[in-house]
């Protein structure tokens, strides 16, 4: 049961929070220099699971390449993916382009101005819709992200599990009561800043927080109990082999299928162990696995090579539900006619959008 504050206390909280935001808010961030919904939207998508300081150069590069939503809607996918390279979660930028096309084609380039309508655009969920609606169009709706979960949970000692989808409604209702109707965008951004500073997940400093007198969990010494969140299951381990085959005309290089993980990206040949190892082969030695990979390389690509394992630990990369462990196999061969893929010079490869796992493979090979 949440004990909601009376109106006088709510008003005092708004005033205290916004006074602090006016003094110390991060107004210098490039996406806060105006209320343009395109800028707000791009920044919010980029900021998902990425730190603010990391996002700044990516945001500026994105705006240089695609200064308007029309530019984004019309961008060639390869250029779009190359611009996004390094941020990961490439499905997000693909959805951004789809949403941009919706705004241009279905709304004549004019953004929907309320939270409900914004959620009809591809890839825009409740949080991003609320952020755009409140910041760009002054709709008094709370933007419930990780910061808001943490701030509101501590302020009111809310013990609902934030890992459960149904919990968002509880926090939205709390935020709806608290949000300043005159400055909803500033209120939401102040909560973001508060949640990433004085009320951060770790190393929080509520003793110096501008809203410490409103923080019920701080006042009774239970801040470390909030927010309540059950642990996500560990990512499933998957073993891969990356095949770095080099000839005098370049590396063996291919574009992956459009569907599935890493869709449309360019990589070296990548084989999951499960592509050619069955349960009955579970006791194969490493030499047998390399031999099986060589056989698949010859069958699938037409390349006959004597593959050698790169020394050192395998390359690892964690996706949301998967953990890839990648052993790199290398070979140098004479140019051979390919059944699949193509030979690409390294200078040409550098212009292709590449997923993070491929970047890590290059680093290991360098």
C-alpha positions in Angstrom: 0.0 0.0 0.0 1.5 3.4 -1.1 0.9 6.3 1.2 0.5 9.2 -1.2 1.5 12.7 -0.1 -1.1 15.4 0.4 -1.3 18.2 -2.1 0.8 20.6 -0.1 3.7 18.1 0.1 3.4 17.3 -3.6 3.7 20.9 -4.5 6.7 21.4 -2.1 8.4 18.4 -3.8 7.8 19.8 -7.3 9.2 23.2 -6.3 12.3 21.7 -4.5 13.0 19.4 -7.4 12.6 22.0 -10.2 14.6 24.6 -8.3 17.5 22.1 -8.1 17.1 21.3 -11.7 17.2 24.9 -12.7 20.4 25.3 -10.8 22.2 22.1 -11.6 20.3 20.3 -14.5 22.4 19.2 -17.4 21.1 21.8 -19.8 24.4 21.6 -21.9 23.5 18.2 -23.3 23.1 18.6 -27.1 19.5 17.1 -27.1 18.4 19.5 -24.4 19.2 22.7 -26.3 15.7 22.7 -27.8 12.5 20.8 -27.6 12.5 19.4 -31.1 10.8 15.9 -30.9 13.3 14.4 -33.4 16.2 15.3 -31.1 14.4 14.1 -28.0 13.5 10.8 -29.6 17.0 10.0 -31.0 18.6 10.8 -27.7 16.2 8.6 -25.7 16.7 5.6 -28.0 20.5 6.1 -27.8 20.4 6.4 -24.0 18.8 3.0 -23.5 21.6 1.0 -21.8 24.3 3.6 -22.7 25.8 6.2 -20.5 25.2 9.9 -21.2 28.8 10.8 -21.9 29.2 7.9 -24.3 26.1 9.0 -26.2 27.1 12.6 -26.9 29.5 12.0 -29.8 27.1 9.4 -31.3 24.2 11.8 -31.1 26.2 14.6 -32.8 27.4 12.2 -35.6 23.9 11.0 -36.1 22.5 14.5 -36.4 25.3 15.5 -38.8 24.4 12.5 -41.1 20.6 12.7 -40.7 19.7 16.3 -39.6 16.0 15.8 -40.1 13.5 13.0 -39.7 13.1 13.0 -43.5 16.8 12.4 -43.9 16.5 9.4 -41.6 13.5 8.0 -43.3 15.3 8.1 -46.7 18.7 6.9 -45.5 20.3 3.8 -47.1 20.3 1.0 -44.5 24.1 0.4 -44.7 24.8 4.0 -44.1 22.4 4.1 -41.2 23.9 1.0 -39.6 27.4 2.4 -40.1 26.4 5.6 -38.3 24.9 3.6 -35.4 28.0 1.3 -35.2 29.3 1.0 -31.7 26.0 1.5 -29.9 24.7 -2.1 -30.4 21.1 -3.2 -30.4 20.8 -2.5 -34.1 17.1 -3.4 -34.2 16.6 -0.1 -32.5 17.9 2.0 -35.3 16.1 -0.1 -37.8 12.9 0.6 -35.9 13.8 4.2 -35.8 13.9 4.3 -39.6 10.5 2.6 -39.8 9.0 5.1 -37.3 10.6 8.0 -39.3 9.0 6.7 -42.4 5.6 6.6 -40.6 5.9 10.2 -39.5 6.9 11.3 -43.0 4.4 9.2 -44.9 1.4 8.9 -42.6 1.6 12.2 -40.7 3.1 14.5 -43.5 6.2 14.9 -41.4 4.4 16.3 -38.4 5.0 14.5 -35.1 2.0 13.1 -33.2 1.8 15.3 -30.1 0.5 13.0 -27.3 1.7 9.9 -25.6 -1.0 7.6 -26.9 -0.5 8.5 -30.5 3.3 8.4 -30.3 3.1 4.7 -29.2 1.6 3.8 -32.5 5.1 4.5 -34.1 7.4 1.5 -34.5 9.8 1.0 -31.6 8.3 3.7 -29.4 7.1 2.3 -26.0 5.5 4.0 -23.0 8.7 5.6 -21.6 9.9 7.1 -24.9 6.4 8.3 -25.8 6.0 10.0 -22.5 9.5 11.6 -22.7 8.7 13.1 -26.2 5.1 14.1 -25.2 6.2 15.8 -22.0 9.4 17.5 -23.2 8.3 18.5 -26.7 4.6 19.0 -26.3 4.1 19.7 -22.5 1.7 16.8 -22.0 1.8 16.0 -18.2 2.7 12.3 -18.4 5.5 10.7 -16.4 8.4 9.0 -18.2 9.0 5.8 -16.3 12.5 4.5 -16.9 15.1 2.9 -14.6 15.7 6.3 -13.0 12.1 6.9 -12.2 11.6 3.4 -10.9 14.5 3.9 -8.5 13.6 7.5 -7.4 9.9 6.7 -6.8 10.6 3.4 -5.2 12.9 5.1 -2.6 10.7 8.1 -2.1 7.6 6.0 -1.2 9.2 2.6 -0.2 7.4 0.9 -3.1 8.2 -2.8 -2.8 6.6 -4.0 -6.1 9.0 -5.9 -8.3 10.0 -3.6 -11.1 11.0 -6.7 -13.2 7.3 -7.5 -13.7 5.5 -5.6 -16.5 2.4 -5.0 -14.4 4.5 -2.9 -12.0 4.9 -0.1 -14.4 1.2 0.9 -13.9 1.9 1.4 -10.2 4.8 3.7 -10.8 3.0 5.5 -13.7 0.1 6.4 -11.3 2.6 7.7 -8.7 4.3 9.8 -11.3 1.0 11.0 -12.6 0.2 12.4 -9.2 3.6 14.0 -8.8 4.4 15.5 -12.2 4.3 19.3 -12.5 1.5 20.2 -14.9 3.2 23.4 -15.9 6.6 22.0 -16.5 6.2 18.3 -17.2 9.2 17.9 -19.5 11.5 19.6 -17.0 10.0 17.5 -14.2 10.8 14.2 -16.1 14.3 15.3 -16.9 14.9 16.3 -13.3 13.9 12.8 -12.2 16.3 11.4 -14.8 19.1 13.6 -13.5 18.3 12.8 -9.9 18.2 9.1 -10.5 21.6 9.2 -12.2 23.3 11.3 -9.5 22.2 11.6 -5.9 19.8 8.6 -6.2 21.9 6.4 -8.5 21.8 2.6 -8.3 25.2 2.5 -6.6 27.2 5.1 -4.7 24.1 7.2 -4.1 24.4 10.2 -1.9 21.1 11.0 -0.3 22.6 12.9 2.5 23.3 15.7 0.0 20.3 15.1 -2.2 18.0 18.1 -2.8 14.9 15.9 -2.0 16.3 14.0 1.0 13.5 15.2 3.3 11.0 13.6 1.0 12.9 10.3 0.8 11.1 7.8 3.1 13.7 5.1 2.6 16.6 7.5 3.4 14.8 8.7 6.5 14.6 5.2 7.9 17.8 3.8 6.5 16.4 1.3 4.0 17.5 2.8 0.7 19.5 -0.3 -0.2 16.3 -2.3 -0.3 14.8 -0.3 -3.1 13.8 -0.7 -5.9 12.8 -4.4 -5.6 13.9 -6.3 -8.7 14.2 -10.1 -9.3 17.3 -11.2 -11.1 17.1 -11.9 -14.8 18.1 -15.4 -15.9 21.8 -15.7 -17.0 22.4 -15.5 -20.7 22.6 -18.9 -22.4 26.1 -19.8 -23.4 26.7 -20.5 -27.1 30.1 -21.6 -28.6 31.1 -20.1 -32.0 34.0 -20.4 -34.5 35.0 -17.3 -36.5 36.9 -18.1 -39.7 39.5 -15.5 -40.6 40.7 -16.6 -44.1 43.1 -14.2 -45.9 44.3 -14.3 -49.5 46.3 -11.8 -51.6 43.0 -10.2 -52.6 41.6 -9.8 -49.1 39.6 -11.6 -46.4 36.7 -13.9 -46.9 33.7 -11.7 -46.1 30.0 -12.0 -46.3 26.7 -10.3 -45.5 24.5 -12.2 -43.1 20.9 -13.0 -43.9 18.3 -10.3 -43.1 16.5 -12.4 -40.4 18.0 -13.5 -37.1 20.7 -12.1 -34.9 23.2 -9.8 -36.7 20.8 -9.6 -39.7 22.3 -7.8 -42.8 25.7 -7.2 -41.1 29.0 -8.0 -42.7 31.2 -10.5 -40.9 33.7 -13.3 -41.3 32.1 -16.7 -41.6 30.6 -17.6 -38.2 29.6 -21.1 -37.2 27.8 -22.0 -34.0 29.1 -25.3 -32.6 25.5 -26.6 -32.9 25.7 -26.1 -36.7 27.7 -29.3 -37.0 28.1 -30.9 -33.6 25.3 -33.2 -32.4 24.8 -34.6 -29.0 26.5 -37.8 -30.1 29.6 -35.7 -31.0 29.7 -34.0 -27.6 33.1 -35.6 -26.7 34.9 -34.4 -29.8 38.4 -33.1 -29.3 39.3 -29.5 -30.3 41.2 -31.0 -33.3 38.0 -32.8 -34.5 36.0 -29.6 -34.1 38.5 -27.7 -36.2 38.5 -30.4 -38.8 34.7 -30.3 -39.0 34.8 -26.5 -39.4 37.3 -26.9 -42.3 35.0 -29.3 -44.0 32.0 -26.9 -43.7 34.2 -24.1 -45.0 35.0 -26.1 -48.1 31.4 -27.1 -48.6 29.7 -23.8 -47.9 32.3 -21.3 -49.3 34.4 -23.4 -51.7 37.5 -22.6 -49.7 40.1 -25.3 -48.9 42.2 -24.1 -45.9 44.3 -25.5 -43.1 42.8 -23.7 -40.2 44.8 -22.8 -37.1 43.5 -21.7 -33.7 44.5 -18.2 -32.5 46.3 -18.4 -29.3 44.7 -17.0 -26.1 41.3 -17.0 -24.7 38.2 -16.9 -26.9 36.4 -13.7 -27.6 33.2 -13.2 -25.7 30.2 -11.0 -26.2 26.9 -10.9 -24.3 23.6 -10.3 -25.9 20.4 -10.0 -23.9 19.7 -13.7 -23.6 22.9 -15.2 -25.1 26.6 -15.3 -24.3 28.8 -15.9 -27.3 32.2 -17.5 -26.8 34.1 -17.3 -30.1 37.2 -19.2 -31.0 39.0 -17.6 -33.9 40.5 -19.9 -36.6 42.8 -18.4 -39.2 44.4 -19.4 -42.5 46.2 -17.8 -45.5 45.3 -19.2 -48.9 45.7 -18.5 -52.5 42.6 -16.8 -54.0 40.0 -19.4 -54.7 36.7 -19.2 -56.5 34.0 -18.8 -53.9 30.7 -20.6 -53.7 29.5 -18.0 -51.2 30.8 -14.7 -49.8 33.4 -12.5 -51.4 37.1 -11.5 -51.1 37.3 -8.0 -49.7 40.3 -5.8 -49.1 40.7 -4.5 -45.5 40.2 -0.9 -46.6 36.9 -1.8 -48.2 35.8 -3.9 -45.2 36.3 -0.8 -42.9 33.4 0.9 -44.7 30.9 -1.9 -43.9 28.7 -1.7 -40.8 30.0 -4.4 -38.4 28.5 -5.8 -35.2 30.4 -5.5 -32.0 31.5 -9.1 -32.0 33.2 -8.6 -35.3 35.0 -5.5 -34.0 36.3 -7.7 -31.1 37.5 -10.3 -33.5 39.5 -7.7 -35.4 41.0 -6.4 -32.2 42.2 -9.9 -31.3 43.7 -10.4 -34.7 45.5 -7.1 -34.7 
